[in-house]
């Protein structure tokens, strides 16, 4: 089934990186305000001047380098004004994203990013997970729940993060309160206020792989289980998106392939019916989704009207006005009329903020927006380092 498995030596110095700014396309003048770091907001990504360069910089999402910053190790993405980086001695440290980055907190063996203003980490010399604020102080520790050691914790979505204590998965909020007790064998991320979880029929987790002994349920952020659940043999998407879930019901005999998919709501009602072209479906994004027909990938809207015919090798991203597709190994930004909005790229990577991209043409890298607009020239190699979604003890 498609349902996701279990959640799911540093020196700051002056160098030739410092102060360089990539040329940018002109934008309308805006009122300048003091920068404010927002929870969950991706602000900078790592860059360097060449593959063999030993120095790293930080670039914002419009192609401008953070001035006077030269780092001796690869940093993570900057989220909420903070990034992580190795100290060269087997530890990770947190730093502020500013002209002279300042270390916050201590030294850590594992260090997540600051989603929803707290970060999960494991301090050096300790074997349990704790969450820290942006000043490095501890918000709460997550050592054990109901006498069972916490093995791992995932990233926050909708104010809740999954964690595994003993054999089961529960959810904790940003203040350390256990909102949903550990009781699930698998759990997806919360999205639109719901999460998909694998539960057992008889409470015997060791038998859950037997088709008669487990089910896929939908829970809300308070842990309530919706009446609708999926069969153990159904193929289910990884999360609710725009209020919809992709699924394909089991058919007899079981080896009848290919399956065909549809969209249902959390109550199990069919919103977009099965179709022979729906051999695979992406999550609904805004008012569009991508489908694989067996011949190629296409795009349809939420009325199931085909917008772009299924002839593409891949659909990388869907937005309100545009999509990123791959055809014959070339990546393009298209509007929903099929017109190409940008140059063709050899590679396109969608960033965590979901409206900016990294594009590569040959050996040159560019920062792009959702219309494929290029900010600056391809002077630097741009990386995407989102850190670990799961911190394991």
Buried (B, 14 or more C-beta within 10 A) or exposed (E): BBBBEBBBEBEBEEBEBBBBEBEBEEEEEEEEEEEEBEBBBBBBBBBBBEEEBEBBBBBBBBBBBBBBBBBBBEBBBBBBBBBBBBBEEEBBBBBBBBEEBEBBBBBBBBBBBBBBBBBBBBBBEBEEBBBBBBEBEBBBBBBEBEEEBBBBBBBBBBBBBBBBBBBBBBBBBBEBEBBBBBBBBBBBBBBBBBBBBBBBEEEEBEEBEEEEBBBBBBBBBEBEEEEBBBBBBBBBBBBBBBBBBBBBBBEEEEEEEEBBBBBBBBEBEEBBEBBEBBBBBBBBBEBBBBBBBEEBBBBBBBEBEBBBBBEBEBBBBBBEEBBBBBBEEBBBBBBBEEEEBBBBBEBBBBBBBEBBBBBBBEEBBBBBBBEBBBBBEBBBBBBBBBBBEBBEB
